[in-house]
């Protein structure tokens, strides 16, 4: 059984979270509103806007279709982090 994680948010925090998660799961789906961020991640494994020098792992894919992100969730868990 493959494991999947969905991350909502393609900014610096969401991208960093997706990168860390990608070391411990088979597939990571990152939802980003910005089509250029989605394109950059899917074509070059880079989030040029927030981490232009960091090569993302190949098991990270991006989408701007939030419905697709919701479909891939098998078990939902959430955490709220407060500073």
N, C-alpha and C positions, 0 to 999 in steps of 0.2 A: 504494500500500500504506500503510495507516495504521499508526502506531506506537503500542504500548501498553506501559505500565509498571504493575506491581503493587507496592504498598508494604504491608508487613505491619507494623501498629502504628498505632493511631489517636491516640496521645498527642502531646505537643508535638514530639518529634523526627520521628515518622512524618508528621505533618501538614505540618511545615515542609519535609520532603523531597518530599512530594507536590506542594506548592505550587511549589517550585523546578523540579521535573521537568515540571510542567504547562506551563511556558513553552517547552519543547523537545520535546514529544510531543503526539500527538493525543488520547490517552485515558490517564487515570490511575485505577486502581482501588485504593482504600485499604481495607485490612481492619482493622476495629476490633471488639473484643469487645463494647463498650458500645453497646447498641441506641439509646440517646439520642444518642450521638455520630454514629452512622450516619444517624439520622433528621435531625438538624440539618444535616449536610453535604449530604444529598440534597435536602432541602426548602428550605434557606436559604443553602446554600454557606458555612456557618459551622461551626466546631468550637467551640461555645459553652463547652465545658468548659476548653479550653486556649488558644484564641485568639478570644475573643468579639468582638473589634473588627476582626478581619482577614477581609475578604471573600475567599473562595477562588475560584479560577478555575472557570468552568463546566464544564471538561472533567475535573474531579475528581468521581468517584462513589465511594460507600462501600458496603461490605457487611460483614456479620458471618458470612458463609458462606465459610469458608476454601477449600472445594472449588471454588467459583466463581472465586476468585482464582487458584487453581492452573491452572484450565482456560485462562485467558486468556494465560498465559505462553507466548510463542512461542520465545524464546531466553532462557535463564536466565543471569544474571550476578549475582555477589554480591561484595560488598566488606565487609571487616571493618575498621572504624575504631577505632583505639585512641588514647586521650588521652595 
